Amino acid sequence: VFFFLKHADEFHRHPGSIGARSYTPHALWLFREYNELPHVFEARIDASYAHAQKYVDAFPARETAIVARLFTFVFGAFAAAAIVLSALNQDVLIHYRIPRHEGGPNLLWYLALFSTALAVSRSYGAEPPAGSAEHLLRRAAS
C-alpha cells in the first residue's frame, strides 16, 4: 500500500513507466567508456533501449505463450458463439441477459468483454521478432 501511494502520481503522469525496463547501475558502469561525457553517455544509452527491448523480445516466455494460446482459444470460442447468436437473431444481442435478472449485463456487454480479452491474450502470444539474437545484442551494445 505504501509503495502504491508513494508512486501513484508518477504512475498517473507516466503510465508507460510501470513496466518499463532499465539498465542496472552495474550495466551502466560496464557500458560507460573511459572519460565519456555524461550527456554523450546518456544519449548512447537512450538510443540502445529500443534495440535492447528487441533483444529481450527475441526470447518469449514459453509458458506465457501456451497460456495465452489457451485463453485466445477460449475467448475466441465465446466471442464467436455470441456473434453467431446475434447473427441468427438480432434481438438476442441486446435483450438477452446473463444472469436472467433485470440488472444483469446483456450479450453485447459480454461480446465486448470477450473481444477485449481476446485482443489482450493475442498480444501475449505474439511471435518473436525476426532477426538473430546475436545481431540484436550487438545493436544494443553499440
Phi, psi and omega in degrees: 000317180299317180299315180297315181293325181292322185252011183297320180294319179295319178296324181290318182283325182231079184295337179288345182278356182295312181251017184289144177264154175212162179284147175284159177302326178294317178296319177297321179295322179289325181286335185292135178269160182297128180058031179280135180290145185301319183290329177289319179296316180296321178295320180293319179291318179298324179289337183274346183299319181296317180291323178294322178294321177297322179295316180294324179290344179289348180238078181290151177288121185295316182295320179296320179294322180294314179295322179295321178295323177297311179295324177298317179296313183294309181293326177295321178294316178295319179294319178295320178296319178294322179292318179295316178299319180287333177287325179288320181215111186292334180291335181297324184300321184261321190267339180279126183242141178235120345297170194282009178280169187299321186272002183287155179288150181273178184294330178297321178296316178294324177297318177296319178297313180293324178294319178295314178296325177295317179296320180292316181292328176292328180290332178281336181265019183292152179284152178293155181293155180286153180115153182281151180294326179297316179298317180295321178294319178296323178292324179289325184278343182272000000 
